[in-house]
């Protein structure tokens, strides 16, 4: 593979015009496809095969509902007044009439005690709105603005009015905003520090942006054939930008060093692509496999999210080994120079300091080797403490609204007036024939009323065919609470006797039940997915390093970083620690798909850092260095670039904490803290300490595996030796001493 990448890098450098034109054509084609094929995003969460989803499908066929987009206008009268009497009632009627006259509004139904849209104290009422667009569409901005004016007019006569429901989600998902722009600025500053050149620092940013653009535009075009949540775009932007910059950083750093040492730029571009590019391809492949493996969980929205992010990562990898060498060809030898005087002087000082003096990475690795047991103990204890909150991990799909939006304030009014369970109703579906349905519906209603945590049970509603009946249950608590989950479980436990006596089938459904089933299935799938990813990690690293201890150490370190990251999420998003400092305005259960996403993405990134750090150690050991010396030298070679790569990822992921939506904040925090802990605690503290403890044993491989495993040569070591030998004249001194690690071959 290294030779193929070497040739590809040289071709792209030499034929830069062709490569640049090809990528421009790809980008324009992606723009055209997105513009012509893009469909609206959907926020529906379904899991085919679960009880709640099956029952929901049956319910929709027996009780057809309006397919138009719905919304609500929540009105609250002043203290002591009611929306059904006096001046507040007149104001409500006027607001309903005004809403009916707004272009785009299909109907506006006034609050009524009979329909249950007036609170028990009479102070709060809900106007049900439908719009002249389908559920999957959005209302026009003009319609939204006019509805805002209707609400403002009602506020002027003393009512508290807020807009909510699907038509007024509150905060739109933004894939890129001011916070993300700040993250890009920080990433650029890190690149400038690494390269000491503004033009060189811009290269990884530019190629990463192209990769994200192509990937995201392709996903937008895919909405014509695949149902996709807008969160998929956010994840694709987040991950594509981070890995795109990092992958380019690894290659450009190697290229700049080689050109600075006197190598021909074209040869250097090919060699950098064949060596660092090989590690990039491996790292990208691990991320791809981990994200694609989300399909085994068998949850459609998570599968689409994982495959969408994987596609963007794949584009980033291809760009790193094709477009990037072409851009390097445009710069030529200018890759090592800077026109900015302060950067030029900084680069000269850096080179002077580097000559004859150990790097900071080398000094740290030597310290970790001397204090190996102390570093190991402190790191493990620290990660262990951060993992403790995982024992209280609660998963859910609720929330996500900014408390400062009208939609969140509308929800708060509903919770205060009708109780938090009003928005988390459970629907009991009874299926059977003839009188059995009515009898079973009555019996299950009586049973459910007696359950603790149930506020009310509505009268059963029978379908036109008489083959199904609905019983709506209002729990005392909100949809994302443990009490509501307990009520759902108790209803399902209590139905068995009723089904046997009446010969009917009873299921529990509704959006609350669907969300609970999603969270339960994700919780059950998480250990299986972790085992799958861990097994994959061990297999890949045994092949790459041709050793047993190194992969086991890497996998255990990955477990530590995942546990500490999940514990940090619980402490911040569930317990509320540091929530004010991080701009998190509401706490609650952790989004149910975040832990499994974190495992998949962090696995790929952790293996990325592991390969770049340990492969240089392996190379030094193969060339005859003692195990500890090989670790120190190899760490010194890689530490600067890996540190910069980790800081860039933290900056990119962390910038999404400034987003308004809780789901975006959660993804940004989870990935940012995961990279922080894995890169700086596991890879840069635990790895050198454990390698120093293991010594020669780190590279042991059983003889039967030595004979059967392929020799992958991820870093292009053989390619480098072959090209070096081709450039050097033969002499009488004989070959350079070389020692291959136990079980490795050259």
C-alpha positions in Angstrom: 0.0 0.0 0.0 2.8 2.4 0.8 4.2 2.1 -2.7 0.8 2.7 -4.2 0.3 5.8 -2.1 3.8 7.0 -2.9 3.1 6.8 -6.6 -0.3 8.5 -6.1 1.2 11.3 -4.1 3.9 12.0 -6.8 1.3 11.8 -9.6 -1.0 14.3 -7.8 1.9 16.6 -7.2 3.1 16.4 -10.8 -0.3 16.6 -12.4 -1.8 19.1 -10.0 -3.8 20.9 -12.6 -5.7 17.7 -13.5 -6.3 16.7 -9.9 -7.5 20.2 -8.9 -9.8 20.3 -11.9 -11.2 16.9 -11.0 -12.0 17.9 -7.4 -13.6 21.1 -8.6 -15.8 19.1 -10.9 -16.7 16.8 -7.9 -17.6 19.8 -5.8 -19.8 21.4 -8.5 -21.5 18.0 -9.1 -22.2 17.8 -5.3 -23.6 21.3 -5.3 -25.9 20.5 -8.3 -27.0 17.2 -6.7 -27.8 18.9 -3.4 -29.8 21.7 -5.0 -31.7 19.4 -7.2 -32.4 16.5 -5.0 -32.4 17.7 -1.4 -35.6 17.0 0.6 -36.5 18.4 4.1 -34.9 16.8 7.1 -37.1 14.8 9.5 -36.8 14.5 13.3 -38.8 11.2 13.6 -37.3 8.5 15.7 -38.4 5.0 14.8 -37.2 1.4 15.6 -38.9 -1.2 13.4 -39.7 -4.3 15.4 -40.2 -2.7 18.8 -43.6 -3.0 20.5 -44.2 0.8 20.6 -43.4 1.2 16.9 -45.5 -1.8 15.7 -48.4 -0.6 17.7 -47.9 3.0 16.4 -48.1 1.7 12.8 -51.3 -0.2 13.6 -52.8 2.8 15.4 -52.1 5.1 12.4 -53.9 2.6 10.1 -56.9 2.2 12.3 -57.1 5.8 13.5 -55.9 7.9 10.6 -54.8 11.5 11.5 -54.3 14.7 9.6 -51.0 14.7 7.6 -50.6 18.4 7.9 -48.0 20.1 10.1 -49.3 21.0 13.5 -48.4 23.5 16.1 -49.8 25.1 19.3 -50.4 28.5 20.7 -50.4 28.4 24.5 -52.2 31.2 26.3 -52.2 31.9 30.1 -54.5 34.4 31.8 -53.3 36.6 34.7 -53.4 35.2 38.2 -57.0 34.7 39.4 -58.5 34.8 35.9 -59.6 32.1 33.5 -59.2 31.8 29.7 -62.8 30.7 29.5 -64.4 33.7 31.1 -64.4 37.5 31.0 -61.8 39.7 29.2 -59.3 36.8 28.9 -61.9 34.7 27.0 -62.6 37.6 24.6 -58.8 38.0 24.1 -58.5 34.3 23.4 -61.3 34.3 20.8 -59.7 37.3 19.1 -56.3 35.6 19.0 -57.9 32.4 17.5 -59.7 34.5 14.8 -56.5 36.3 14.0 -54.6 33.0 13.7 -57.2 31.6 11.3 -56.7 34.6 9.1 -52.9 34.1 8.8 -51.9 32.9 5.3 -50.7 29.3 5.6 -52.8 28.4 8.6 -55.3 25.7 7.8 -57.2 25.7 11.1 -57.1 27.1 14.6 -59.1 25.3 17.3 -60.0 27.3 20.4 -59.3 25.9 23.9 -62.1 23.8 25.3 -62.7 22.0 28.6 -64.4 19.2 26.6 -61.3 18.5 24.5 -59.0 18.7 27.4 -57.1 21.8 26.1 -58.0 24.0 29.2 -56.1 23.4 32.4 -57.9 22.2 35.5 -57.6 25.6 37.1 -58.9 27.3 33.9 -56.0 29.7 33.7 -54.1 28.0 30.7 -55.5 27.1 27.3 -54.0 25.5 24.2 -55.0 26.6 20.7 -54.4 23.7 18.2 -53.1 24.9 14.9 -52.7 23.1 11.6 -50.9 24.5 8.6 -51.2 24.0 4.8 -48.0 22.0 4.5 -47.2 18.4 5.2 -45.8 17.1 8.5 -42.3 16.8 6.9 -42.2 20.4 5.7 -41.6 23.7 7.4 -44.0 26.6 7.5 -43.0 29.7 5.5 -41.1 32.4 7.2 -43.9 34.9 6.5 -46.4 32.6 8.2 -44.2 32.2 11.2 -43.7 36.0 11.4 -47.5 36.7 11.2 -48.1 34.1 13.9 -45.5 35.9 16.0 -47.5 39.2 15.6 -50.7 37.4 16.6 -49.0 36.2 19.8 -47.6 39.7 20.4 -51.1 41.3 20.1 -52.5 38.9 22.6 -49.7 39.7 25.0 -50.7 43.3 24.7 -54.1 42.7 26.4 -52.6 40.9 29.4 -52.2 37.3 28.2 -49.0 35.3 28.4 -48.7 33.7 24.9 -46.0 31.3 23.5 -45.8 29.3 20.3 -44.8 25.6 20.3 -45.3 22.2 18.7 -43.7 20.7 15.6 -44.3 23.9 13.6 -42.4 26.0 16.1 -39.4 23.9 17.1 -37.6 26.9 18.7 -34.0 26.6 17.6 -33.0 25.4 14.2 -30.1 23.0 13.8 -27.0 25.0 12.7 -24.1 23.0 11.2 -21.9 26.1 11.4 -22.2 29.2 13.5 -20.1 31.7 15.4 -18.9 29.2 17.9 -17.8 26.8 15.2 -16.0 29.7 13.5 -14.1 30.4 16.7 -13.1 26.8 16.8 -11.7 27.1 13.2 -9.7 30.2 14.3 -8.2 28.3 17.2 -7.3 25.4 14.9 -5.6 27.8 12.4 -3.6 29.3 15.3 -2.4 25.8 16.3 -1.4 25.1 12.7 0.5 28.3 12.5 2.4 27.4 15.7 3.2 24.0 14.3 4.3 25.0 10.8 5.6 28.6 11.6 4.0 29.6 8.2 0.6 31.1 7.5 0.4 29.7 3.9 1.3 26.2 5.1 -1.2 26.4 8.0 -4.0 27.3 5.6 -3.5 24.2 3.5 -5.0 21.7 6.0 -7.9 24.1 6.7 -8.7 24.5 3.0 -8.5 20.8 2.1 -10.6 19.9 5.2 -13.3 22.4 4.1 -13.4 20.9 0.6 -13.9 17.5 2.2 -16.7 18.6 4.5 -18.4 20.5 1.6 -18.4 17.5 -0.7 -19.5 15.1 2.1 -22.3 17.3 3.5 -23.6 18.2 0.0 -23.7 14.5 -0.9 -25.7 13.8 2.3 -28.1 16.6 1.4 -28.6 15.0 -2.0 -29.2 11.6 -0.3 -32.2 13.0 1.6 -34.2 12.3 -1.7 -33.9 8.5 -1.0 -33.1 8.3 2.7 -34.9 9.7 5.7 -32.3 11.8 7.5 -32.2 13.8 10.7 -30.5 17.2 10.6 -28.3 16.0 13.4 -26.6 13.8 10.8 -25.3 16.9 9.1 -24.0 18.4 12.3 -22.1 15.2 13.1 -20.7 15.0 9.5 -19.5 18.6 9.7 -18.0 18.1 13.2 -16.2 14.9 12.4 -15.3 15.7 8.8 -13.7 19.0 9.8 -11.7 17.5 12.7 -10.3 14.5 10.9 -9.8 16.5 7.7 -7.5 18.9 9.4 -5.7 16.2 11.4 -5.1 13.9 8.4 -3.6 16.8 6.4 -1.6 17.9 9.4 0.2 14.5 9.6 1.1 14.5 5.9 2.1 18.2 5.6 4.2 18.0 8.7 6.2 15.1 7.3 6.5 16.9 3.9 7.6 20.2 5.4 10.3 18.5 7.5 11.6 16.5 4.5 11.8 19.6 2.2 13.5 21.6 4.9 16.1 18.8 5.2 16.8 19.2 1.4 14.6 16.6 -0.2 13.1 17.4 -3.6 9.5 18.6 -3.1 8.0 16.1 -5.6 9.8 13.2 -4.0 8.9 14.5 -0.6 5.2 14.7 -1.4 5.2 11.2 -2.7 7.2 9.9 0.4 5.0 11.8 2.8 1.9 10.3 1.2 3.4 6.8 1.2 4.4 7.0 4.9 2.2 9.4 6.9 -0.5 8.8 4.3 -0.5 5.1 5.0 -1.2 5.8 8.7 -4.0 8.2 7.6 -5.6 5.6 5.5 -5.4 3.1 8.4 -6.8 5.6 10.8 -9.6 6.6 8.4 -10.4 2.9 7.9 -10.8 2.3 11.6 -13.2 5.3 11.9 -15.1 4.1 8.9 -15.5 0.5 10.3 -16.5 1.7 13.7 -19.2 4.1 12.3 -20.4 1.5 9.7 -20.7 -1.0 12.6 -23.5 1.1 14.0 -25.7 -0.6 11.5 -25.5 -3.8 13.7 -27.5 -2.0 16.3 -30.4 -2.0 13.8 -31.7 1.5 14.6 -32.4 3.3 11.3 -31.7 6.9 12.4 -28.4 5.8 14.1 -27.4 3.8 11.0 -28.0 6.8 8.7 -26.1 9.0 11.1 -23.1 6.6 11.3 -23.0 6.0 7.5 -23.3 9.7 6.8 -20.4 10.6 9.1 -18.4 7.6 7.7 -18.9 8.9 4.1 -17.6 12.3 5.1 -14.5 10.7 6.7 -14.0 8.6 3.6 -14.0 11.8 1.5 -11.5 13.4 3.9 -9.1 10.4 3.5 -9.3 10.4 -0.3 -8.6 14.2 -0.3 -5.6 13.7 2.0 -3.9 11.4 -0.5 -4.9 13.2 -3.7 -6.0 16.8 -3.4 -3.5 17.6 -0.7 -0.4 16.5 -2.7 -1.7 18.6 -5.6 -2.0 21.7 -3.3 1.5 21.0 -2.1 2.6 21.0 -5.7 1.2 24.6 -6.0 3.4 25.7 -3.1 6.6 23.9 -4.1 9.6 24.8 -1.9 7.6 27.7 -0.4 6.1 25.1 2.0 9.1 25.7 4.3 9.2 29.6 4.1 7.0 32.4 5.4 6.6 36.0 4.3 5.5 37.0 7.8 8.7 38.3 9.6 7.6 37.1 13.1 6.9 33.6 11.8 10.1 33.4 9.9 12.2 34.4 12.9 10.2 32.0 15.1 11.0 29.1 12.7 14.7 30.0 12.7 14.8 30.1 16.5 12.9 26.8 16.7 15.4 25.1 14.4 18.3 26.4 16.4 16.8 25.2 19.7 16.0 21.8 18.1 19.6 21.2 17.1 21.5 19.4 19.8 18.6 19.6 22.4 15.9 17.1 23.4 12.4 18.0 22.5 9.7 18.5 25.1 8.1 15.2 24.0 11.4 13.4 24.5 11.9 14.9 28.0 8.3 14.0 29.0 8.8 10.4 27.7 12.0 10.0 29.7 10.3 11.3 32.8 7.4 8.9 32.3 9.9 6.1 31.9 11.7 7.0 35.1 8.5 7.5 37.1 6.5 4.8 35.3 4.6 3.4 38.2 3.7 6.8 39.5 2.4 8.0 36.1 0.5 4.7 35.7 -1.1 4.9 39.2 -2.1 8.6 38.9 -3.5 8.2 35.4 -5.5 5.1 36.3 -6.9 6.6 39.5 -7.8 9.9 37.7 -9.6 8.1 34.9 -11.3 5.8 37.4 -12.6 8.7 39.4 -14.1 10.3 36.3 -15.7 7.0 35.4 -17.6 6.7 38.7 -20.7 8.9 37.6 -21.4 6.3 34.9 -23.1 4.2 37.5 -25.9 6.8 37.5 -26.2 7.1 33.7 -29.7 7.7 32.5 -30.5 7.7 28.8 -33.4 9.5 27.0 -34.4 11.2 23.8 -36.3 14.2 25.3 -35.1 17.8 25.7 -32.9 19.6 23.3 -34.8 22.9 23.4 -33.1 26.1 24.4 -35.0 27.4 27.5 -34.9 30.9 26.1 -37.0 30.1 23.1 -40.8 30.5 22.7 -41.1 26.7 22.2 -39.5 25.9 25.5 -41.5 28.6 27.3 -44.7 27.1 25.8 -43.7 23.7 27.1 -43.2 25.2 30.5 -46.6 26.8 30.5 -48.2 23.4 29.6 -46.3 21.7 32.3 -47.3 24.2 34.9 -51.0 24.3 33.8 -51.7 20.7 32.9 -48.9 18.8 34.7 -45.6 17.5 33.2 -47.3 14.2 32.2 -49.6 16.0 29.7 -46.8 16.1 27.1 -45.8 12.5 27.8 -49.0 10.6 27.4 -49.0 6.8 26.9 -51.4 5.3 24.4 -52.8 1.8 25.1 -53.9 0.0 21.9 -56.4 -2.8 22.2 -56.9 -5.1 19.2 -59.4 -7.8 18.8 -62.9 -8.6 17.4 -66.4 -7.6 18.3 -67.3 -6.9 21.9 -64.0 -8.2 23.1 -62.3 -4.9 22.3 -64.7 -2.8 24.3 -64.5 -5.2 27.3 -60.7 -5.3 27.2 -60.5 -1.5 26.9 -62.7 -1.0 29.9 -60.8 -3.6 32.0 -57.4 -2.2 31.2 -58.6 1.3 31.9 -59.7 0.3 35.4 -56.4 -1.5 36.0 -54.3 1.4 34.8 -56.2 4.0 37.0 -55.1 2.1 40.1 -51.4 2.3 39.2 -49.2 4.8 41.1 -47.9 7.6 39.0 -51.0 7.8 36.8 -52.8 11.2 36.8 -55.8 10.3 34.5 -57.1 7.8 32.0 -59.2 9.1 29.2 -62.4 7.2 28.0 -61.6 4.6 25.3 -62.0 5.5 21.7 -63.0 2.7 19.3 -62.1 2.6 15.6 -64.7 2.7 12.9 -64.2 -1.0 12.2 -64.5 -1.9 15.9 -61.3 -3.9 15.7 -59.2 -1.5 17.8 -59.6 0.9 20.7 -57.3 3.5 22.2 -56.9 4.4 25.9 -54.9 7.5 26.6 -53.0 7.5 29.9 -51.5 10.7 31.4 -48.7 10.0 33.8 -47.8 12.3 36.7 -44.3 13.1 35.5 -42.7 14.2 32.3 -41.8 11.9 29.3 -38.1 11.7 30.1 -38.4 10.7 33.8 -37.8 7.4 35.5 -41.3 7.5 37.0 -42.9 7.6 33.5 -40.7 4.7 32.4 -41.9 2.8 35.5 -45.5 3.5 34.6 -44.9 2.1 31.1 -43.4 -1.1 32.5 -46.2 -1.6 35.0 -48.9 -1.2 32.3 -47.1 -3.8 30.1 -46.8 -6.1 33.1 -50.5 -5.7 34.0 -51.9 -6.4 30.6 -51.2 -10.1 30.5 -54.2 -11.2 32.6 -56.6 -8.9 30.6 -55.4 -10.4 27.3 -55.9 -13.9 28.5 -59.5 -13.2 29.8 -60.6 -11.3 26.7 -58.6 -12.9 23.9 -57.3 -9.5 22.7 -53.9 -8.0 22.1 -52.8 -5.0 24.1 -49.8 -2.9 23.3 -48.5 0.5 24.7 -47.4 3.1 22.2 -47.2 6.8 21.6 -44.1 9.0 21.2 -43.2 8.7 24.8 -43.2 4.9 24.6 -41.3 4.9 21.3 -38.6 7.1 22.9 -38.3 4.9 25.9 -38.0 1.8 23.7 -35.3 3.5 21.7 -33.4 4.3 24.9 -33.8 0.7 26.2 -32.6 -0.8 22.9 -29.6 1.5 22.7 -28.7 0.6 26.3 -28.9 -3.1 25.5 -26.9 -2.6 22.3 -24.0 -0.6 23.9 -22.2 -3.6 25.6 -22.5 -5.6 22.4 -21.2 -2.8 20.3 -18.3 -2.2 22.7 -17.3 -5.8 22.5 -17.5 -5.6 18.7 -15.3 -2.5 18.6 -12.9 -3.9 21.1 -12.5 -7.1 19.2 -11.9 -5.1 16.1 -9.3 -3.0 17.8 -7.3 -6.0 19.0 -7.4 -7.7 15.6 -6.3 -4.6 13.7 -3.5 -3.6 16.1 -2.1 -7.2 16.3 -1.8 -7.1 12.5 -0.3 -3.6 12.5 2.2 -4.0 15.3 2.7 -7.8 15.1 2.6 -7.9 18.9 0.1 -9.0 21.7 0.8 -6.7 24.6 0.6 -3.4 22.6 -2.9 -4.1 21.3 -4.1 -5.3 24.7 -2.7 -2.1 26.3 -4.3 0.0 23.6 -7.8 -1.6 24.0 -7.7 -1.3 27.8 -6.6 2.4 27.5 -9.6 2.9 25.1 -11.9 1.5 27.8 -10.5 3.9 30.3 -11.0 6.9 28.1 -14.6 5.9 27.1 -15.5 5.3 30.7 -14.1 8.6 31.9 -15.8 10.5 29.0 -19.2 8.9 29.8 -18.7 9.8 33.4 -17.9 13.4 32.6 -21.1 13.6 30.4 -23.2 12.3 33.3 -21.6 14.8 35.7 -22.1 17.8 33.4 -25.4 17.1 31.5 -27.2 15.0 34.1 -25.9 16.3 37.4 -25.3 19.8 36.2 -21.7 20.2 37.3 -20.0 23.2 35.5 -23.2 23.5 33.4 -23.3 27.3 33.9 -19.6 27.7 32.9 -20.2 25.6 29.7 -23.5 27.4 28.8 -25.7 24.3 29.4 -29.1 25.8 30.3 -31.0 22.6 31.2 -30.0 19.2 32.6 -31.6 15.8 32.3 -31.0 12.3 30.9 -28.0 11.9 28.5 -29.2 11.6 24.9 -29.5 7.9 24.3 -27.5 7.7 21.1 -24.5 9.7 22.4 -22.7 6.9 24.3 -22.7 4.5 21.4 -21.6 7.3 19.0 -18.8 8.2 21.4 -17.6 4.6 21.5 -17.5 4.4 17.7 -15.9 7.7 16.9 -13.4 7.7 19.9 -12.3 4.2 18.9 -11.2 5.4 15.5 -9.5 8.5 16.8 -7.8 6.6 19.7 -6.3 4.1 17.2 -5.2 7.0 15.1 -3.1 8.4 17.9 -1.9 4.9 18.9 -0.6 4.2 15.5 1.2 7.5 15.1 2.9 7.2 18.5 3.7 3.5 18.8 4.7 2.9 15.2 7.6 5.3 15.6 8.6 3.5 18.8 8.5 0.2 16.8 10.7 1.7 14.1 13.3 2.8 16.6 13.3 -0.6 18.3 13.6 -2.3 14.9 16.7 -0.2 14.2 18.5 -1.5 17.3 17.5 0.8 20.2 16.8 -0.7 23.6 13.1 -0.9 24.4 13.0 2.1 26.8 15.2 4.2 24.5 13.1 3.3 21.5 10.0 4.4 23.4 11.6 7.8 24.3 12.9 8.5 20.8 9.7 7.4 19.1 7.6 9.5 21.4 9.8 12.5 20.8 9.4 12.2 17.0 5.6 12.0 17.2 4.5 14.0 20.3 4.4 17.4 18.7 2.2 16.5 15.8 -0.1 14.2 17.9 -0.4 17.0 20.4 -1.3 19.5 17.7 -3.8 17.1 16.2 -5.5 16.5 19.5 -5.7 20.2 20.3 -7.3 20.8 16.9 -9.9 18.1 17.4 -10.7 19.5 20.9 -11.0 23.0 19.4 -13.3 21.8 16.7 -15.5 19.6 18.9 -15.5 22.0 21.8 -16.7 24.9 19.6 -20.0 23.0 19.2 -20.7 23.7 22.9 -21.7 27.2 21.8 -24.6 25.8 19.8 -28.2 26.4 21.0 -29.4 22.8 20.8 -28.7 20.4 23.6 -28.1 17.5 21.2 -25.3 19.5 19.4 -23.8 20.6 22.8 -23.8 17.0 23.9 -22.0 15.7 20.8 -19.4 18.5 21.0 -18.7 17.9 24.7 -18.6 14.1 24.5 -16.2 14.1 21.6 -14.1 17.0 22.9 -13.6 15.5 26.4 -13.1 12.0 24.9 -10.2 13.3 22.7 -8.8 15.3 25.6 -8.7 12.3 27.9 -7.6 9.7 25.3 -4.8 11.8 23.7 -3.3 13.5 26.8 -3.9 10.9 29.6 -4.1 7.5 27.8 -1.8 7.9 24.8 0.7 10.4 26.2 0.9 9.3 29.9 -0.3 5.7 30.1 1.3 4.5 26.8 4.9 5.6 27.6 4.6 4.4 31.2 3.3 0.9 30.2 5.8 0.6 27.4 8.6 1.3 29.8 7.2 -1.3 32.2 6.8 -4.0 29.5 10.2 -3.5 27.9 11.0 -6.4 25.5 7.7 -8.1 26.3 5.8 -5.3 24.5 6.9 -6.8 21.1 6.4 -10.5 21.8 4.3 -12.5 19.3 3.7 -16.2 19.3 5.5 -18.1 16.6 2.3 -19.4 14.9 1.0 -15.8 14.5 4.4 -14.7 13.3 4.1 -17.1 10.4 0.5 -16.4 9.5 -0.1 -12.7 10.0 0.5 -10.3 7.1 3.2 -7.6 7.6 1.2 -4.4 6.9 3.9 -1.7 7.3 1.5 1.1 8.0 4.1 3.9 8.3 5.9 2.9 5.0 9.1 1.9 6.8 10.2 -0.5 4.0 9.4 2.1 1.4 11.6 4.7 3.2 14.5 2.2 3.4 14.2 1.3 -0.2 14.1 4.8 -1.5 17.0 5.8 0.8 19.1 2.8 -0.4 18.3 3.8 -4.0 19.6 7.3 -3.4 22.8 6.2 -1.5 25.8 4.8 -3.3 26.9 1.4 -2.1 30.1 1.2 0.0 32.4 -1.3 1.6 31.1 -0.8 5.1 28.3 -3.3 4.8 24.7 -3.0 5.8 23.5 -0.8 8.7 22.7 -3.0 11.8 19.0 -3.6 12.1 16.9 -5.4 14.6 13.4 -6.5 13.9 11.0 -6.8 16.9 10.1 -10.3 17.9 7.6 -11.6 15.4 8.1 -8.7 12.9 9.6 -8.8 9.5 11.1 -6.2 7.2 
